[in-house]
Amino acid sequence: MMHWHVLPVFVLFAAIAAAAGVGGAGFYVPFFMLVRGIAPETAVAAALATEIFGFASALFAYAHRHWVDYRLGTTLLLGTIPAALLGSWLASLIEPRGLKAIVGVGLFVVTANALRRSARGRPSLPAEDAHEPPGAEQEKHRLVTADGEEIRYTVCNRTEGWLVATLGGLFKGMIATGIGELDDDFLLDHCHVPSRVSVATSVFVVLFTTLAASVGHLVRLGLGAGHELATLFRLLVFSAPGVILGGQLGPWFTEHIPPRAFERDLHIFLLLVAALTFAEALL
């Protein structure tokens, strides 16, 4: 029961992440490394395994509403899954202090980009028939929601999107964060895929990419010291139900806290956490 306090902490982390629409790994990895003193690779693996439960719950909700573009998502997964496996292998080759420094830099870059996007606001777009930039690769897509609503839109720059997602998959495998933010930035801000389709499809891609990255890390840990794998499962006993419960509390935060100020303050806090993680790696 030495990890029992992980449960309430992860309820709070997951609720905040769900309310702000950010990946929970930005909280999980630093917590495991800085507070629990767990080795960086084990911390990344534990964060990935924890995220699977949260993303699976979210995907079930989106799939029930028929908001997921499986054709687009599967295309992106062809790049993200191999990249995530490669990232998990590369992480095992980096000495712990180096990996901790990479986690700090990666979290800082991802959070700074999210803060920039939050400051400028989302593009105002219609729910369907969003237009692509002139001369871009074009692919018409059509979804019919569970309510019978038809959504038509154009996916542009498919090759660029695949490369962006693949890069995100590599980050996911190495430091447990990055792909959701990169996918969302490309699909929603750059290519103007309708918001709900962008978010739902991103969750689909992130879930299976996270699953692949998690398997890669679990295999590496299983082939190495057995006590690290045992530590991961002891953490998961408390972190998994924490994120499931916390995800359900996210809407309460959304309703009771001003969203723009909440997101800004959260991103600033994550920037400080990233800086602290990097600084500790250097000391």
Number of C-alpha atoms within 10 A of each C-alpha: 8 7 14 13 12 20 21 17 18 26 24 18 23 30 25 26 23 23 23 20 14 20 23 24 25 28 21 23 29 26 20 20 18 17 9 12 11 19 16 26 27 22 28 33 28 29 30 30 25 28 26 21 19 25 24 17 15 19 22 14 13 20 17 11 15 19 22 24 18 16 10 19 20 15 15 26 21 15 20 32 25 18 25 33 25 19 24 31 18 14 23 18 11 15 11 15 16 16 23 29 21 21 27 27 18 21 28 23 15 21 23 16 16 19 19 12 14 15 13 8 11 11 12 9 15 13 15 16 17 15 16 19 12 8 8 12 14 16 13 10 15 13 17 13 16 12 8 10 10 11 16 16 22 20 21 24 19 18 11 12 21 21 14 19 33 25 20 27 36 27 25 31 35 30 30 35 29 26 29 26 20 21 28 23 18 21 24 19 19 16 22 27 28 22 21 14 21 25 22 25 28 25 25 25 30 33 23 20 33 29 22 23 33 27 19 21 29 21 13 19 20 14 10 11 10 10 11 18 21 13 15 21 14 16 24 19 16 21 29 23 19 24 30 23 19 25 25 17 18 21 15 12 17 16 10 8 12 10 14 13 12 15 22 17 13 18 24 15 13 21 22 14 20 27 18 16 24 23 13 14 17 11 6
